[in-house]
Amino acid sequence: MSEFEDYIRNRFEGVSKITDDDAMPMDFWYSAVEQSKTHENGAAGVINARICKAIPVEFRAPEKVSIEVFDSFAGEIPVISAGDPGDFEDLVTNLVHKGVRSENISKTGASFIYGKSVRFIILSSKPYSNVTAGEVGLDEETWAEKSMLIRRSHECTHYYTKRNYGITCNILHDELMADFIGLYDAFGFYKSEWFLRFLGIIEGSGKRLDVYTEGLSPETADAVKSIAVKASGALEKWSLTGDFERMTNAERIDEMCRAGLAGIAGWEDRL
């Protein structure tokens, strides 16, 4: 098997869906959400009092912090959102990394914590994939709002594949699926051009393809780039079909898991 064949190998092939029965104590989160509505410092105060007790966050913009239990296609999941980038970075540092600041935290826009009994998502409103508002034709405020929505459904897609297949990987297939669902949920449509901007295939601020091809030979990286273009274009065509519109997000993800990256790229010729 060549390096490229191994990279595009469908890791979902032959994997049966599993039943994730791990119980998560949602009462704690429901209580936190309710308390955030009446606490004098809102969600920021509740987070420091109940969630970040060990290392509280000195919030810069506490009014831009929120907490919710999101009823996603993957199941209920607690979501903490921070409108100020510094607040997001401090939340991830203090809550996830126990006060140790990651050297790549400035490039991070979301954090997904997945354990047997503790699962939640932390979101920022940083420009998605570091792509500027102008590059997608939006004003900065709208792009910040949409970036957060993209991230929420992106992380929920990873949550779905982890819960139902036991798989989540930082490779192109998984990231294409997650961005596809994220963009569609945020905008009501999917534009392949935007995904290619996120990857950096269309030149601009995005550079994520470098992450997914790190360590690959130049020839393999070029082949991955080519299949990314084809697969992304195929998904845009698919998103315009009646079959797609009749599907739930869960069914759409299952379909993309079954197809694999090469299979999705092959849809372009029949759609």
C-alpha positions as CSV (number, residue, x, y, z in Angstrom):
1,M,0.0,0.0,0.0
2,S,1.4,3.4,-1.0
3,E,1.6,6.3,1.3
4,F,-1.3,8.0,-0.5
5,E,-3.4,4.8,-0.4
6,D,-2.8,4.5,3.3
7,Y,-3.7,8.1,3.9
8,I,-7.1,8.0,2.0
9,R,-7.9,4.5,3.4
10,N,-11.4,4.6,4.8
11,R,-11.0,4.0,8.5
12,F,-14.8,3.6,8.9
13,E,-15.0,0.7,6.4
14,G,-16.1,-2.5,8.1
15,V,-16.7,-0.7,11.4
16,S,-20.1,-1.4,12.9
17,K,-22.0,1.3,14.7
18,I,-21.7,1.1,18.4
19,T,-24.0,2.0,21.3
20,D,-22.5,4.6,23.5
21,D,-24.1,4.0,26.9
22,D,-21.7,6.0,29.0
23,A,-23.7,8.2,31.2
24,M,-22.9,11.9,31.5
25,P,-24.2,13.8,34.5
26,M,-26.3,16.4,32.6
27,D,-28.0,17.6,35.8
28,F,-24.9,19.4,36.7
29,W,-24.9,21.3,33.4
30,Y,-28.6,22.0,33.4
31,S,-28.2,23.5,36.8
32,A,-25.2,25.6,35.7
33,V,-27.2,26.9,32.7
34,E,-30.1,27.9,35.0
35,Q,-27.8,29.5,37.5
36,S,-26.1,31.6,34.8
37,K,-29.4,33.3,34.1
38,T,-29.6,34.8,37.6
39,H,-25.9,35.0,38.8
40,E,-24.7,38.6,39.1
41,N,-21.7,37.8,36.8
42,G,-23.7,35.6,34.4
43,A,-22.2,32.5,32.8
44,A,-18.7,33.7,33.6
45,G,-19.4,33.8,37.3
46,V,-21.0,30.3,37.2
47,I,-18.0,28.9,35.3
48,N,-15.5,30.2,37.9
49,A,-17.7,29.1,40.8
50,R,-18.5,25.6,39.6
51,I,-16.4,24.6,36.6
52,C,-13.0,26.5,36.9
53,K,-12.9,26.5,40.7
54,A,-9.3,25.3,40.8
55,I,-7.9,28.0,38.5
56,P,-10.5,30.7,37.9
57,V,-10.4,32.8,34.7
58,E,-10.0,36.5,34.9
59,F,-12.5,37.2,32.1
60,R,-11.9,40.3,29.9
61,A,-15.4,40.3,28.5
62,P,-17.6,38.3,30.9
63,E,-20.7,39.5,29.1
64,K,-19.7,37.6,26.0
65,V,-19.4,34.3,27.8
66,S,-22.3,31.8,27.6
67,I,-23.1,28.2,28.6
68,E,-25.7,26.0,27.1
69,V,-26.7,22.3,26.8
70,F,-26.9,21.9,23.0
71,D,-29.3,19.3,21.7
72,S,-27.2,18.2,18.7
73,F,-27.5,15.5,16.2
74,A,-24.9,13.6,18.2
75,G,-26.9,14.0,21.4
76,E,-26.9,16.6,24.2
77,I,-23.5,18.2,24.7
78,P,-22.6,21.1,27.0
79,V,-21.1,24.1,25.2
80,I,-19.2,27.0,26.7
81,S,-18.7,30.0,24.3
82,A,-16.4,32.9,24.7
83,G,-16.6,35.9,22.5
84,D,-13.2,37.3,23.5
85,P,-10.3,35.3,22.1
86,G,-8.2,35.8,25.3
87,D,-11.1,34.5,27.4
88,F,-11.3,31.4,25.2
89,E,-7.6,30.8,25.5
90,D,-7.6,31.2,29.3
91,L,-10.6,28.9,29.6
92,V,-8.9,26.1,27.6
93,T,-5.6,26.7,29.5
94,N,-7.2,26.7,32.9
95,L,-9.9,24.1,32.4
96,V,-8.4,21.6,30.0
97,H,-4.6,22.0,30.5
98,K,-4.7,22.7,34.2
99,G,-3.0,26.1,33.9
100,V,-0.3,25.1,31.4
101,R,-0.6,27.3,28.3
102,S,-0.2,25.4,25.0
103,E,2.2,27.0,22.5
104,N,-0.4,26.7,19.7
105,I,-3.3,28.1,21.7
106,S,-3.4,31.3,19.7
107,K,-4.2,29.1,16.6
108,T,-6.9,27.1,18.3
109,G,-10.5,28.1,17.9
110,A,-12.3,25.2,19.7
111,S,-11.7,22.5,22.2
112,F,-13.6,19.3,22.6
113,I,-13.3,17.3,25.8
114,Y,-14.4,13.7,25.6
115,G,-14.3,11.3,28.5
116,K,-16.5,8.6,29.9
117,S,-18.4,10.9,32.2
118,V,-17.2,14.4,31.2
119,R,-17.8,15.8,27.7
120,F,-18.1,19.4,26.7
121,I,-17.1,21.8,24.0
122,I,-15.4,25.3,24.3
123,L,-15.9,27.6,21.4
124,S,-14.3,30.9,20.4
125,S,-15.5,33.5,17.9
126,K,-12.0,33.8,16.2
127,P,-12.2,33.9,12.4
128,Y,-12.7,30.3,11.3
129,S,-9.5,28.7,10.1
130,N,-7.9,32.2,10.4
131,V,-9.7,33.2,7.2
132,T,-10.7,36.9,7.3
133,A,-14.2,38.1,7.0
134,G,-13.3,39.8,3.7
135,E,-12.2,36.5,2.2
136,V,-15.7,35.1,2.5
137,G,-17.5,38.4,1.7
138,L,-18.9,39.1,5.2
139,D,-18.6,41.8,7.8
140,E,-16.5,41.0,10.9
141,E,-19.4,40.8,13.3
142,T,-21.3,38.3,11.1
143,W,-18.2,36.3,10.4
144,A,-17.5,36.0,14.2
145,E,-21.0,34.7,14.8
146,K,-20.9,32.3,11.9
147,S,-17.4,31.1,12.9
148,M,-18.8,30.1,16.3
149,L,-21.7,28.2,14.7
150,I,-19.4,26.4,12.2
151,R,-17.2,25.3,15.1
152,R,-20.2,24.0,17.1
153,S,-21.4,21.7,14.4
154,H,-17.9,20.8,13.4
155,E,-17.1,19.6,16.9
156,C,-20.5,17.9,17.1
157,T,-19.6,15.9,14.0
158,H,-16.5,14.6,15.7
159,Y,-18.7,13.8,18.7
160,Y,-21.0,11.9,16.5
161,T,-18.3,9.7,14.9
162,K,-16.7,9.1,18.2
163,R,-19.9,8.1,19.9
164,N,-21.2,6.0,17.0
165,Y,-18.0,4.5,15.5
166,G,-15.4,5.0,18.1
167,I,-13.4,7.0,15.6
168,T,-12.2,10.6,15.3
169,C,-9.0,11.5,13.4
170,N,-7.2,14.7,12.5
171,I,-7.1,13.8,8.8
172,L,-8.7,15.2,5.7
173,H,-11.7,12.8,5.6
174,D,-12.8,13.6,9.1
175,E,-12.2,17.3,8.8
176,L,-14.0,17.6,5.4
177,M,-17.1,15.9,7.0
178,A,-17.0,18.2,10.0
179,D,-16.5,21.4,8.0
180,F,-19.2,20.4,5.6
181,I,-21.7,19.9,8.4
182,G,-20.5,23.0,10.1
183,L,-20.8,25.3,7.1
184,Y,-24.2,23.9,6.1
185,D,-25.6,24.3,9.6
186,A,-24.2,27.9,9.9
187,F,-25.3,29.1,6.5
188,G,-28.0,26.7,5.1
189,F,-25.7,25.9,2.2
190,Y,-22.2,24.6,1.5
191,K,-19.6,26.4,-0.6
192,S,-16.6,24.3,-1.7
193,E,-14.6,27.5,-2.3
194,W,-14.8,28.3,1.4
195,F,-13.5,24.9,2.5
196,L,-10.6,25.2,0.0
197,R,-9.8,28.6,1.5
198,F,-9.8,27.1,5.0
199,L,-7.3,24.6,3.8
200,G,-5.2,27.1,1.9
201,I,-5.7,25.5,-1.5
202,I,-7.2,28.8,-2.5
203,E,-4.5,31.2,-1.5
204,G,-5.2,33.4,1.5
205,S,-5.1,33.2,5.2
206,G,-6.1,29.6,5.7
207,K,-3.3,27.0,6.0
208,R,-5.0,23.9,7.5
209,L,-3.9,21.5,4.7
210,D,-0.3,21.8,6.0
211,V,-1.5,20.2,9.3
212,Y,-3.3,17.3,7.6
213,T,-0.3,16.5,5.3
214,E,2.5,17.0,7.8
215,G,5.1,14.3,7.4
216,L,3.9,13.2,4.0
217,S,6.1,13.3,0.9
218,P,5.6,16.2,-1.5
219,E,4.1,13.9,-4.0
220,T,1.6,12.4,-1.6
221,A,0.7,15.9,-0.2
222,D,0.0,17.0,-3.8
223,A,-2.2,14.0,-4.3
224,V,-4.1,14.7,-1.1
225,K,-4.6,18.3,-2.3
226,S,-6.1,17.1,-5.6
227,I,-8.5,14.7,-3.9
228,A,-9.5,17.4,-1.4
229,V,-10.6,19.7,-4.3
230,K,-12.6,16.9,-6.0
231,A,-14.2,15.7,-2.8
232,S,-15.2,19.2,-1.7
233,G,-16.7,20.0,-5.1
234,A,-18.7,16.7,-4.9
235,L,-20.1,17.6,-1.5
236,E,-21.3,21.0,-2.8
237,K,-23.1,19.2,-5.7
238,W,-24.6,16.6,-3.2
239,S,-25.8,19.3,-0.9
240,L,-28.1,20.6,-3.7
241,T,-29.8,17.3,-4.3
242,G,-33.3,16.3,-3.0
243,D,-31.8,13.2,-1.4
244,F,-29.5,15.3,0.7
245,E,-32.2,17.7,1.8
246,R,-34.4,14.8,3.0
247,M,-31.6,13.4,5.2
248,T,-30.9,14.3,8.8
249,N,-27.3,15.4,9.8
250,A,-26.8,12.0,11.3
251,E,-27.7,10.3,8.1
252,R,-25.5,12.6,6.1
253,I,-22.5,11.8,8.3
254,D,-23.2,8.1,8.1
255,E,-23.3,8.4,4.3
256,M,-19.9,10.2,4.2
257,C,-18.4,7.7,6.6
258,R,-19.4,4.8,4.4
259,A,-18.1,6.4,1.3
260,G,-14.7,7.4,2.6
261,L,-12.6,10.3,1.1
262,A,-12.0,8.5,-2.3
263,G,-15.7,7.5,-2.5
264,I,-16.9,11.1,-1.8
265,A,-14.5,12.4,-4.5
266,G,-16.0,9.8,-6.9
267,W,-19.5,11.3,-6.4
268,E,-18.5,14.3,-8.5
269,D,-18.7,12.2,-11.7
270,R,-22.2,11.0,-11.0
271,L,-23.9,14.0,-9.5
